[in-house]
Amino acid sequence: MTAAIQWWQKAVVYQVYPRSFQDTDGDGIGDLKGITQRLDYIKKLGADVIWLNPVYASPDKDNGYDISDYEAINTKFGTMADFDNLLAQAHDKGLKIMMDLVVNHTSDQHPWFIESRQSKENDKRDFYIWRDPVAGHEPNNWGSFFSGPAWQFDDATGQYYLHLFVEGQPDLNWVNPEVRQAVFDMMNFWVDKGIDGFRMDVISLISKPDGLPDGEVPEGGDYGNSNQAVANGPHVHEYLQEMRQKVLNRADMMTVGEASGVDIENAVKYANQDNSELNMVFQFEHMDLDNNPNPALGKWYDKKVSLVDLKANLSKWQNDLAGKAWNSLYWDNHDQPRAVSRYGDDRPEYRVVSAKMVATLLHFMQGTPYIYQGEEIGMTNAYNLQRDDFDDVEIKNAFKYLIDQDHLTDEATMLRYVHAKGRDNARTPMQWNDSTNAGFTTGTPWLKLNDNYETINVAAALDDPNSIFYYYQKLIRLRHDLPIITTGVYQLLDPTDEQVYTYRRVGENDTLLVINNFTSDTLTRDYQVPETATLIIGNYDDDAGTTLRPYEAKVYHLTN
Ligand code: TEU
């Protein structure tokens, strides 16, 4: 890599889902004061940046991703004074705050949309995407990400509006320069407050293709694939360059674009090291490798990813962005199941060791790692939640669409898929201790807790020197201390090995060798580790040489 190293290239991000982190007022919903109270915990872990999921005023049709006022705090979470206090205290402790920016769509309760839907002549009409019916139907075949059509008919004016997500999330019309200016002004409000970055929600979808052509209908599906049709649209790079100039260049910001449907070619533009657009993107390809083979069922499935496929994909991103653009590294977030359940093994005898292995695999790659709250204590999927317990609109719609409309007749199978992939697996309250409601709230939690909180919780992790928490702490410390983790050249060693994932990071003077047994079997592999190599981290107490124990992970540091 030739460009000078930027602070965000060495940083580790901790993602906080405010609704589920820490409640302080007993309403069962996490709040900003709760996050402020827990800053020392995040500091102890060693993370540099906190990404906050949306905390803005919202009717919560999609848990805050439907914003009705970008410059106000959701009263469930507190006040603007609470926010200012959180930001100040975080800065005092040397922590940075990255805000979620949701500008592909607003809430249907945003004043812009309330006006827009009033009449075709309204000043704000063109802030959204309105179209006449075509032969009495939707203007095109696009499906919503959350089931059903992406168009909603509005009686008042006899037109449809576009919503790639739920009806309460109308898409903004980025072609309109007034929309762009209004978004940039709002962003500057937050930049002026001193925030340190933006995580940009589905930013790859803001530029719709000219003429809004139909999407390809997956076999057995009812709607066209709007993600494919819309992602990386004709003007997206232009809009982001404009944003960079009018907003992002005003401060030393960290930016990550959530880029559904992004490929390497576009990622190199979004996250180019020439600083023209964003710092990095969240790509989704590795999240889709364990999708259902029946495309009509999309992500709903419960089979584990093949290690060979996973290696091929992660290695492609490591190799193809190297020296050109910057990777983000993540296994999970508020939209994905728990990392240890999906990639490791959450059975009691393997949970700790496999969570550490999964972490090792990711944290020695090139890019900026993201840790989702609870990942650092090995929180698992929430198998105790039943159909009536779910809150997530994606899960609820999927049940309705797939079961009630007979695309999948067996409810037990769907429940299994939700237990493997549903978003609520990640959204159950943070498990702080073994007391009532895991110390999350004194009230009734907005979403049922995972019933394993009496054994899996922060207090227990902090008491145990061998805990997953301290392992993550060490991973973060190593990244801060060893430049090769940031700069080394990635080399995959074993593309066809179905059980072990081994790679090197090669620098001018030193090399890292990262070995991960992805199975519960004891295996033998000889990577010809020289005697001079130092074992810098591992998830067993000792080194068994060429024997790899269940889910063993170990990393050697060698001088060249
Ligand atoms: O997610 C965008 C996105 O691509 C999701 O639809 C994702 O594919 C899905 O959640 C996986 O199950 C972002 C936010 O992260 C998500 O929470 C929001 O619901 C969505 O945008 C709409 O704003």
Boltz pocket constraint, residues with backbone or C-beta under 6 A from the ligand:
constraints:
  - pocket:
      binder: B
      contacts: [[A, 62], [A, 65], [A, 66], [A, 102], [A, 145], [A, 165], [A, 201], [A, 202], [A, 258], [A, 260], [A, 299], [A, 334], [A, 335], [A, 336], [A, 394], [A, 421], [A, 423]]
      max_distance: 6.0
